[in-house]
Amino acid sequence: MKKHFGYILIAYIVMQLSSIVGVPLLYKIGTDVMGEPADQVKQLVPGYWLVISFTLTLIVVWSILRKSETSTRLERSAPLNAGSSIGWAIAGIFIAFFAQSIAIQIEYALGIKMGSENTQMIIGIIEKVPVSMLVAAVIGPILEEIVFRKIIFGVLYEKMHFFFAALISSVIFALAHFEPEHVILYSAMGFTFAFLYVRTKRILVPIFAHVAMNTSVVLIQSIYKDDIQKIMKEAEQIQGFIGGLFS
C-alpha cells in the first residue's frame, strides 16, 4: 500500500476517535467560555463536532490526494467515457436502492429488527443541528468511498478476484458503522459501489451514487420520520405475530 493511502486511513481513524476529545472540549468552550446553558450545549455539541471533524478530515484527505500520486492500478487503466460514466452514476442510485431492498428482505427473513439505530441517531443530530445534514448526505459518503472503495477495495482488487476484494472491503465497511446486526445491509451497499467503481474505473461514480442515496434517505427520514416509525412498528408487530404462529 502506498504511504499516502496510509496517511488517509490514519486521518479517517483519527476522525472516528476524535469525539473522545473534541466533544468534551467543545462542551467546555460552550459552557465556560461562551456561557451558554449546559443542557443546550450538551444537545448541540455532537452535531457541531460532527461537522468540524468530518470537514477538516475531508480537507486533509483532499490535500493528500491533490498533492500525491494516489491512483490505483484500476484507475490507471482506461476509464469508461464520460457519457457512459454519467449513465452508470445515475443507474447506480437505483441499483443501490434495489440491493438495499433485497438485503432488508434477507434480514427480515432472518428475524433481524428493522430500522437502523445509526440512521436514527444521525436524524436526531440533524434535527438539533441542521447543518450536520451536509455530513450525512455529502461529506460522509465522499470520505467513505475514498477510504473503503478507492483505498481498501482498490488495494485488495490488485491482489485478488473482484468477489473476494468486494466481500472483504464491504464487511469492513459494514463493521465501521458499528451495527453488526446489519452487516448484510451495509455489505450489499459496499458490493454495489465496488461494482460501479470497477465498471467505470472512476471513483466519482460510486461517490455520486452514494451521495445521492444518502441524501434521499436523510430527506425522507427527516420529512416522514413519524410515518416511517409507525410503519416500522406495524411491520415488527406483524413479524412477531407470524413468528408466534410457528413457535
QUIFEN-V745884 format. One record per residue. SS is DSSP state (A for helix, B for strand, O for the rest). D_CENTER is the distance of its C-alpha to the mean C-alpha in whole Angstrom. Layout:
BEGIN
ss->SS d_center->D_CENTER
ss->SS d_center->D_CENTER
END
This chain:
BEGIN
ss->O d_center->23
ss->O d_center->24
ss->A d_center->24
ss->A d_center->22
ss->A d_center->19
ss->A d_center->20
ss->A d_center->20
ss->A d_center->16
ss->A d_center->15
ss->A d_center->18
ss->A d_center->16
ss->A d_center->13
ss->A d_center->14
ss->A d_center->17
ss->A d_center->14
ss->A d_center->13
ss->A d_center->16
ss->O d_center->18
ss->A d_center->18
ss->A d_center->20
ss->A d_center->23
ss->A d_center->21
ss->A d_center->21
ss->A d_center->25
ss->A d_center->26
ss->A d_center->24
ss->A d_center->26
ss->A d_center->29
ss->A d_center->29
ss->A d_center->29
ss->A d_center->32
ss->A d_center->34
ss->A d_center->34
ss->O d_center->33
ss->O d_center->35
ss->O d_center->32
ss->O d_center->33
ss->A d_center->31
ss->A d_center->29
ss->A d_center->28
ss->A d_center->26
ss->A d_center->25
ss->A d_center->23
ss->A d_center->22
ss->A d_center->21
ss->A d_center->18
ss->A d_center->16
ss->A d_center->18
ss->A d_center->17
ss->A d_center->14
ss->A d_center->15
ss->A d_center->17
ss->A d_center->15
ss->A d_center->12
ss->A d_center->15
ss->A d_center->17
ss->A d_center->15
ss->A d_center->14
ss->A d_center->18
ss->A d_center->18
ss->A d_center->16
ss->A d_center->18
ss->A d_center->21
ss->A d_center->21
ss->A d_center->20
ss->A d_center->23
ss->A d_center->25
ss->O d_center->25
ss->O d_center->25
ss->O d_center->22
ss->O d_center->22
ss->O d_center->22
ss->A d_center->24
ss->A d_center->22
ss->A d_center->22
ss->A d_center->26
ss->O d_center->27
ss->O d_center->28
ss->O d_center->25
ss->O d_center->25
ss->O d_center->27
ss->A d_center->25
ss->A d_center->26
ss->A d_center->25
ss->A d_center->22
ss->A d_center->21
ss->A d_center->22
ss->A d_center->20
ss->A d_center->17
ss->A d_center->18
ss->A d_center->19
ss->A d_center->15
ss->A d_center->14
ss->A d_center->17
ss->A d_center->16
ss->A d_center->13
ss->A d_center->14
ss->A d_center->17
ss->A d_center->15
ss->A d_center->13
ss->A d_center->17
ss->A d_center->18
ss->A d_center->16
ss->A d_center->17
ss->A d_center->20
ss->A d_center->20
ss->A d_center->19
ss->A d_center->21
ss->A d_center->24
ss->O d_center->23
ss->O d_center->24
ss->O d_center->20
ss->O d_center->20
ss->O d_center->18
ss->O d_center->15
ss->O d_center->12
ss->A d_center->14
ss->A d_center->10
ss->A d_center->10
ss->A d_center->14
ss->A d_center->14
ss->A d_center->11
ss->A d_center->14
ss->A d_center->17
ss->A d_center->16
ss->A d_center->15
ss->A d_center->19
ss->A d_center->20
ss->O d_center->19
ss->A d_center->18
ss->A d_center->17
ss->A d_center->14
ss->A d_center->13
ss->A d_center->12
ss->A d_center->10
ss->A d_center->8
ss->A d_center->9
ss->A d_center->10
ss->A d_center->9
ss->A d_center->6
ss->A d_center->5
ss->A d_center->8
ss->A d_center->8
ss->A d_center->6
ss->A d_center->8
ss->A d_center->11
ss->A d_center->11
ss->A d_center->10
ss->A d_center->12
ss->A d_center->14
ss->A d_center->15
ss->A d_center->15
ss->A d_center->15
ss->A d_center->17
ss->A d_center->20
ss->A d_center->20
ss->A d_center->21
ss->O d_center->24
ss->O d_center->25
ss->O d_center->24
ss->O d_center->24
ss->A d_center->21
ss->A d_center->21
ss->A d_center->21
ss->A d_center->18
ss->A d_center->16
ss->A d_center->16
ss->A d_center->16
ss->A d_center->13
ss->A d_center->11
ss->A d_center->13
ss->A d_center->12
ss->A d_center->8
ss->A d_center->9
ss->A d_center->11
ss->O d_center->9
ss->O d_center->7
ss->O d_center->11
ss->O d_center->12
ss->A d_center->14
ss->A d_center->16
ss->A d_center->13
ss->A d_center->13
ss->A d_center->14
ss->A d_center->12
ss->A d_center->9
ss->A d_center->11
ss->A d_center->12
ss->A d_center->9
ss->A d_center->9
ss->A d_center->13
ss->A d_center->13
ss->A d_center->11
ss->A d_center->14
ss->A d_center->16
ss->A d_center->16
ss->A d_center->16
ss->A d_center->19
ss->A d_center->21
ss->A d_center->21
ss->O d_center->20
ss->O d_center->18
ss->A d_center->15
ss->A d_center->15
ss->A d_center->15
ss->A d_center->12
ss->A d_center->10
ss->A d_center->13
ss->A d_center->12
ss->A d_center->8
ss->A d_center->9
ss->A d_center->12
ss->A d_center->10
ss->A d_center->8
ss->A d_center->11
ss->A d_center->13
ss->A d_center->11
ss->A d_center->12
ss->A d_center->15
ss->A d_center->16
ss->A d_center->15
ss->A d_center->17
ss->A d_center->20
ss->O d_center->21
ss->A d_center->20
ss->A d_center->23
ss->A d_center->24
ss->A d_center->21
ss->A d_center->21
ss->A d_center->25
ss->A d_center->24
ss->A d_center->22
ss->A d_center->25
ss->A d_center->27
ss->A d_center->25
ss->A d_center->25
ss->A d_center->29
ss->A d_center->30
ss->A d_center->28
ss->A d_center->30
ss->A d_center->33
ss->A d_center->33
ss->A d_center->32
ss->A d_center->35
ss->A d_center->37
ss->O d_center->37
ss->O d_center->37
END
